[in-house]
């Protein structure tokens, strides 16, 4: 980020870093209150902001990946004549355009300020283009990976918060934000070319989110333990059939094998 008294310039990766880090910073406040058994009404608003910030950071990361291939890929209407005329003029007026391509700042970002219908793509379209153009297996929709499922869940939370209303389970979102982190950072480390972002920004994001990860892991382990205890309690016991809408007087509960009791099968 470059700043003087009269202007502010924020690069795409600077913006991405700030959003991801800010999202986890806000959630750390909730964790600290949880540690003190001091939850209050503000936790819900912090949760809302955390979801929005993290989701925004992921969107910017996808756009950066696309821009590294071709900056035009972050624009919505690639078939619009006005856009291509404006782009041609921009390149002509800025002879060093190619030299700055692929750096932190997107050089043709200035087209957004021109008198031309040059809108940035939505999160959904950025995700779709990243999958198709970069062939990122972790983001495949069919078959849908666990990481993709987590991103889709976060997107659903974000959209409902922005456009309508939502009842949130704090523990569920804590687990989601915690589980998202490592696959997300691995994705960014693999596909973002900027060495400063990889070497300096990503470790700071991981360090900021450490508390959320620890809390998410604790809650996941407790949930897995409860499920395994229920499974172990079945052990082929006979119970009244009406409990499970069975006509028979007695109904035999299943017995689970050791492989089925493995926690990875419980989530």
Buried (B, 14 or more C-beta within 10 A) or exposed (E): EEEEEEEEEEBBBBBBBBBBBBBBBBBBBBBEBBEEEEEEEEBBEBBBBBBBBBBBBBBBBBBBBBBBEEBBBBBEBEEBEEBBEBBEEBEEEBEEBEEEBBBBBBBBBEBEEBEBEBEEBEBEBBBBBBBEEBEBEBBEEEEEBEBBEBBBBBBEBBBBBEEEEBEBEBBBBBBBBBBBBEBBBEBBEEBBEBEEBBEEBBEEBBEBBBBBBEBBEEBBEEBBEEBBEEBEEEEEEEEEBEEEEEEEEEBEBEEBEEEEBEEEEBE
